[in-house]
Amino acid sequence: MSPTDRGYGKSTNRAGNQTAGAELPRTTPIRVTVDVRPHLHRRLKRWCNATAAELDLSSVDLSALLRVLADEVLEDEKLADKVARRLQAGDGRL
């Protein structure tokens, strides 16, 4: 069975007809799972809890922190370079 037989790579034009090969942009979130060391998880949760208290929020979810960090690394060239250097040095591995 080819990918187009499964519905992948097909979209519908304005007339309601399917057109092969045209892809629609994905709009639903994509789940990413990451494993972290227990001590890092504890430190991050403490940071989230302290930040929630400082900002007078009921909580700061770790997932929200990671989404903001992802945005920051894509928007801040200096931060992106710093992260790239750490990755090159082997940081980020379990």
Buried (B, 14 or more C-beta within 10 A) or exposed (E): EEEEEEEEBBEEEEEEEEEEEEEEEEEEEEEEEEEEEEEEEEEBEEEBEEEBEEEEEEEBEBEEBEEEEEEEBEEEEEEEEEBEEEEEEEEEEE
